Amino acid sequence: MGSLDLDTELVGVDGCYVTAISPEWKIWGPNGGYMAALAQRAARTAESMRATIEQNDRVLLDAQVWTVADGAGLEHDFAPMPDVALPSARSACGAPD
């Protein structure tokens, strides 16, 4: 398996990028997740965009990408685990023994 970071590097500007499809990510052809990662790397701004991957004038992937700008993100709640009986202390139906 290749390096996703290195194997999805793009060269280009203003929405037109070029890359070499890595053979490390193929099953029978390029892995779908790998192709989607390439499309995501090409969509670099905060908006809705269309990303098309072509080879020899043939469309291999046509994706709509929604992305947002960097921001504070979600706040996570690191609440303590509730005080409940361990699974080994419960019957098969879930009620305490």
N, C-alpha and C positions, 0 to 999 in steps of 0.2 A: 504494500500500500504506500502511495506517495505522501508527500507533505501537502495538505490542503492549502496552507498559506502560500507556499511557493508555486503550487500547481494551478492557482487561480489568479496569479499576477497578470495584470493587464497593462498594455502599452497603448497610449493614445491620449486624446484630449477632446473636449466638447462633445461628449456622448458617442464618439466613434473609437472603439478600442479593438485591439488585436491581441490574440494569444495563441499559443500552440496547445492543442488538446493533449493532455498527458495520457499515455497508454496505461499508466498505473491505476486509473480509475475506470477501467472498462470491464464489463461483464461479457456481453456479446458485442456491445458498442459502448459508448460513454455512459457511465452510471448517471441516472436521472438526478440524484442529489448533487453530484459533481457539476452537472450542467446548470442546475439551479443556483449553485454557489457562484458560478461564473456570472450569471445574470445579476445576482445580488451585488457582486463587486462592481459591475458596470453601472448600477443604479446608485449613485453616490450622494444625491441631494435629498432634501426633505420634500417629497412630493410623490405623486403617482406617475409612474413611468412605464414605458413598454421597452422590453429588452428582447432582442431577436439575435439568435446565434445562427449564422449561416456558414456553410462550407460548400465551395464550388457551386455557388448560386442556388443551393438547396437549403431550405429552412430546417434546422435541426431542433430548435426550441424557440417558442414564442411565448413570453411570459409578461404578465402585468405585475409590477413590483410596487408595493406601498412601503414607504420608508419615512422615518421622522428624524428630525435633528437631534443631536445629543442634548440631553437635559438631565435633570435631577433623577428622573425615573421613578419607579415604584418605591414606596416605603415598605419595608418588610417588618412583620411582627414576629419577634423572637420570644413568643410566650412560652412559659414552662410547660412541660408535658403534663396532662391532667392525671390526677391520682385515680387510676383504675386498676382492676385486677389484671394480672398477667394472663396471657392466653392459656397457659397451662392450668390456671385455676378456674377455667370456665368449662361448662359442659359443651357438648357438640352443638346445641341449639343457641349457645351464646349466653345463657343465664348462668349466674354464679352457682357453684355447687353448694 
